[in-house]
């Protein structure tokens, strides 16, 4: 976990951030350090891969972390599967969290309450297929250069290949994450049925070029966020794919900053 204190004295409001699958707090550190965000909130960048890869464990972990935060308004931001964890947590623990969480930012992830829904999004199964290919990668008897070469051969998308390689401890030649556990439980995790709804404020940010979220599917957010306005609360960012925050960081920061102002002041 990374904690980044606000640059403004006496700030009590908090932003809790959950990265995507195989990501890390570093994926968002530059974003939350930007003055437009750091002037408003203290940021907590969680590393949820430190917990078991099942929704019950993840939801309990996030709920407890939020409950232990000091007084002040809290906003939660999640990218990809990190966003799925947030949606499941808020609906499961609505009573415990409704007075604490004042806003939610969902980044490029649908609720995916059914396998049929995810079949319309080609990106959902891609990470699992890449991990399956790397599961039997021989780390112990390979040099760092050989490992990287093999990853690039198996994963043609350079951005994804770089992301996955960050999860390998090159010095000790081992995975930092439990790849076997992720592969075995990926389908159950991604299709976890979210029971209940969340009434609070929400902002959805999606990449116009993403293969995870499309305009034809955004109505499914109503299954989770009962008061969402699909015209005003869902933003599609041009020239951005699944990693919106990396493709268009300035626009992303502006959208998050504007949302934080609406809930923290």
Secondary structure, 3 states (H helix, E strand, C coil): CEEECCCCCCCCCEEEEECCCCCCCHHHHHHHHCHHHHCCCEEEEECHHHCCCCHHHHHHHHHHHHHCCCCCCEEEEEECHHHHHHHHHHHHCHHHHCCCEEEEEEECCCCCCCHHHHHCCCCCCHHHHHHHHHCCCCCCCCCHHHHHHHHHHHCCCHHHHHHHHCCEECCCCEECCCHHHHHHHHHHHHCCCCCCCECCEEEEEEECCCCCCCHHHHHHHHHCECCCCCCCCEEEECCCCCCHHHHCHHHHHHHHHHHHHHHHC
